[in-house]
Amino acid sequence: MAKRTKPGLVPPAGQPISLRTLGEYLNLSPATISLVLNNAPGVKSIPQETRDRVIEAATKFDYRPSFYARSLRKRQTFTVGVLVPELSDNYATQVLAGVEEFLIEEGYFYLTASHRRKPDLIEEYPRLLMDRSVEGFVLIDTILEKSLPLPVVAVAGHRKFEGVTNVVLDQRRAAELALRHLYQLGHRRVAFMRGGSHSSDADDRWECLMAVARELKLAVPPELTVQLQLRVSTPELGYEPAMELLQRGSDFTALICYNDISAIGAIRALMDKGLSVPADVSVVGFDDIQSAAFHNPSLTTIRQPLAQMGRVAARILLQRIRGQATFPDVVPIHPELVIRESTCPPHPRRARGKRS
């Protein structure tokens, strides 16, 4: 390759910079420039001095490779779709952070849609995103009703469809960690909040909690269970259910909440009724959202490695898009018990009898 180091024609001001005009300025072929800027496999055959000239000129003229040309050449858009219930939801944002981090590393972009758990939007948004040529989907806490024609990785999906890989927490292990922690502290009257049907983890988590309760011979009478009703991502989610438990007059020394947000709401309800957490009632959350450690009292909870789950989901999706690997229907993630200030042994008087 003949090397000509003197600059050629300087592109006119205001003219869009293309590979051709950059090539004319550098006296290099567009193919050579493309190899350097895309760090293609054959770039090592190009002298380092030439590579440095290309990078310097591209920076000088703010040259950006054509996304559309790249997409047409590789028949890829380097874009995936991500569905979440709400962008303000703590669970979703932490998973999304992991998804985003991995996609950025791999040179992928993502389009996010918030469906607010409305079935019509959950059905419509994938079509809209496919119209924008996404190559696959990451679904976060989103209940899928049917398979999609593109690769899908669902975080906490639980539905078995062809072409869907589910990244899920080991709910059985999570139930064991939460209940055995309370049992070992001495709690025998434990109340439970069950998640709403709109939440993808609700049924699996409830079944696992009940199975572990049976193993521990913990009675779970109806008066010690309450169903979450609201579809919100604020502490209000757990406030009214906790109030309902208290108004029934049933005695309990511990409360397992569906998630951390509902636990924070439940703690407020308990305090509004003159009870202390954990002296009167121990409270366990689920997820370990960022605010759990800073709440007063800090929240004992089951940690889901949410950002890691997002990274795993994004990695599996890109591997499936590229045809690099096959995966089982379910990829389990292991939980961790985080003990903080909201749990302690029950008061001896309350452990023996009902609250006055």
N, C-alpha and C positions, 0 to 999 in steps of 0.2 A: 504494500500500500504506500503510495507516494505521500510524503508528509509535507504539508504546506502550512507553516505556522502563522503567516501574516493574515490578519483579518481581511475579509473580502468586503462585499457591499454591506453597509450599515442599514438595517431596516428603517424605512421612513417612520417618523414619529406618528403615533396613532394607528399604525397598521398592525393588524393582528399578527402575532408571531406564530409561524407554522414550522414544521420540520424542514420544509423546503427553504424558507427564508433564513432559518437558523443555519442550515447547511451552506447556503450561499455566503453567509457572513464568515463561517468557519472554514470554508473551502473543504467541506467534508460531505460525504453522501448522507442523505436522510436515514439510510439503513444503519450507518455507523452511529449516528446520534441516537437513534431509537434503541440500539443495543445498550448504549451507556445509560440512558435515562431510565430504562426499564430494568437495568441490572440483569440482563438476559444471560443465559448460560455461556454464550459465545463472547461475552465482554472481556474475558481474560486474555483473548488474543489481541486486544487493542492496547497499545502502549499507554502507560499510566499518564504520561504527559498529555496525550490526546484526550483521555478521559477527564483530566482536570480542566482542560480547555472547554470541553462540552459543558461540564457542570458550572464553570464560571460564567459562560455565555448565557446559559439557561437562567441562571440567577440574575444576571445583569438585565436581561430583557423580560424577566418574569414569565418565562415560557412554561406553560402547563400542557401536558399531553392531553389530546382530545379524549374525553371519557367515551364519547360515542364511537370513535374509531377503535378504541381499545375493546369496547364491548362487542362491536361487530367482528373484529378480528378473532377474538377468543370465544365469541358466542356466549358471553357472560355479561351480567350487569353489575356484579360485585355488590349486590344489594340483597338484604334479607328483610322480611317483615317480622315485627314483634308485636304481639297482642298482650295487653295488660288490662286488669279491671279498671284501675285508676292510676294515673301518673303520680298522684299524691300519696298512694298507699306505701307504707314503709317497707312491707315485704317485697312488693313489686320493684320499688326503686333500688333496693339492695341487690336483688337478682339481676336487674337491668344493668347495674354498674358492672357486674362481672361479665355479662354479655357484651357490653360496649367495649370494655377493656380488651377482650380477646379479639373482637372484630376489628378494632383499630390496628392491633398488632398484625393482623392478616390482610390489611388493606381493603376491608369491607365496610360498607355503609349500611345503615339500617333505617327503616321507616317504622314508626311506632303508632299504634292506634289504641285508644282507650275506649273499651266497650261498655263500661259501667255495669257489667253483668246482664246486659239486655240481650236476650236470645236473638233478636233480629239483627243487632249489630255484630254479634259473634258470627252470624252466618254471612252477613254482607261484607264485612271488612276484609276477609281473605280474598274475596273476588276483586275488590277495589285494589288491593295490594298486588294481586297477580296481574291486573291490568297495567300496573306500573313495573312489571317484569321482575319482581323479586324472585330469587332462586330457591327460597325455602322459608320456613317459619320457625320462630321460637314462640311458644305459647306459655305465658306465665299465669298460673292459677286461673286457667281458662278452661271451662268444660266444653270439650269438643263433642259435637253430636254426630259427625260423620267424617270419613277420611277425606283428605285433600290430595289433589294431583301432584303435589310437590313434597319433598322431604320435610318432615315436621319433627321437632323435638319439643316435648311438653314438660315444663317444670311443674310438678304436682298435678299431673293430668289425670292419671289413674284409668283412663279409658283406653281399651285395647282396639286399635284400628290399624289396618295395613298401612305401612309407611310412617308410623308414629313411634318414636322412641320416648319413653317416659323416664325422666330424671326425678326420682322420688325419695323422700326421706324414709328411713326405716321406722315406720310408725309403731311397730310392735316394740322395738327397742326404746323408742321415745316414751311410750306408755309405761314401760318397766322402770325407766329412770325416774319419772315423775312420781309414780305411785309408791315405789319402794322407798324413795327418799322420805315421803310423808309417813309411810308405815314405820320406818326405822326411827323416826322422830317420836312416834307414839300415837299418831293420829289414827282413829278408827271411824270417825264420823266425817266422811269426806263428801263435799258437794261438787257437782260437775256442771260445766257449761258446755252444751253441745253446739257445734257450728251449724250455720244455716245450710240448707240444701244447695244454695247457690255457690258455696265454697267447695272447691274440688277435693280438699283434704278431709272434709267433715265426716263422711261416713266411715272411711277407713280408720281415722283417728279414734272415733267413738267406739267402733268395734274392738279395737286393740285395747283401749282403756277398760272396757267392760270385761274383756278376757283376762287381763291382769288382775282386775278387782276380784274376779271369781277365784283366781289362783291364790290370792291373799286372804280369801274368805271375808272380803269387805262387803257389807250389805250396801246396795245402791237403791234405796226406795225411791219411788217417783217424786216424793216431796224434796229430795235432795238433788234433783236434776232440773235443769232449765234450758230452754232452747233459745238461741240467739235469733232475733227476728229482723233487725235492721240490716240494710245493705250499705253500711258506711265504714269508713276507715278512720274513725275518731273514737275517743274513749266512751262516747255515748253508747257505743255498741254493747258494752258490758255493764253500764250503769243501771239501766232498768231491769235487766235480768237479775242482777244482784239484789236490787230492791225487792223484786218478786220473791226471791228465796227468803229474805229476811221477814217479809210480811206474812209468810206461811207459818212462821213461828217454830220451824224445825231447827233442831240443834245440830250444828256442825262446827268443827274446829279447823277445817281446812277447805280450800276451794281451788279446784283445778279449772283454769279458764282456757277458752279455746285458743286465744293468742295473747300477745302482750298488750295490744291496744284494749282488748276487753278486760284484761286484768287491771290495767290502770283505771278504767272506769269503775270496775268492781271495788277497788280499794277506796275510791272516792265515796261510793255508796256506803260502804262499811263505816267509814269515818263520819259521814253525815248522820249515821244512826248511833254515833257515840262509841263505836268499837275501835279497837286498836289493832293495827297490823304490824307485826305478827302475834302480839301478846294474846289477843282474843281469837283471831282467825289468821291462819297462814294462807298465803296466796301464791300459786304457781302459774306462770305464764307460759308462752310458747312462741318461739321464733328467735328471741334475743335481738330485737330491733335496736337501733342505736340509742334510743332514749331509755331503754330498760335499765341500763347501769346508772343512769343519772336521776331516775325517779326517786321520790322520797316516800317510803323506803325503796332502796334499790331492789330490783325484781329478780327473785329466783325464777329461772326459766329453762326451757329446753332450747338449746342453741341449734338452729339450722345454719350451716355454713352457706348463707344465701349468695354471697358474691361468688364463692367457689361453685355453687350449683349453676350460676349463670355462665361461668367460664366453661364448665363441663358441657352445658347445653350448647353453647356456641361452637365449641370444638367438635362435638359430635355432629352438629348440623353441617359444618363445612367439610368434614371428612365424608359425610354421606353425599353432599353435593358433588364432591370431587371423585366419588367412587373409590375412596382410599381404604374403606374398612366397612365391615358389617357389625351390627350391634344387636344385642338382645332387646326384647320389647321393653324391659325394665332395667334401669341402671340405678342401684340403690346408693344412697348417701347416708352416712352414719351421723346420728345426733350426739349431743353432749349435754350433760346436766351442768348448769351454772348456778351455784348456790350463792345467794346474796342475802339481803336483810329481810325479805318478806316471808321467810319461813323460820320456825323454831318449834321446839316441843310444845304440846298443848299445856295450858295451865292445869295443874292437877284437879282442881275443882271442876273445870269445864270438861276434862277428859272423863270424869265419872258421871256427870249428870247434865241435864238440860240447863240452858241459859235461863236465868230468872226473868 
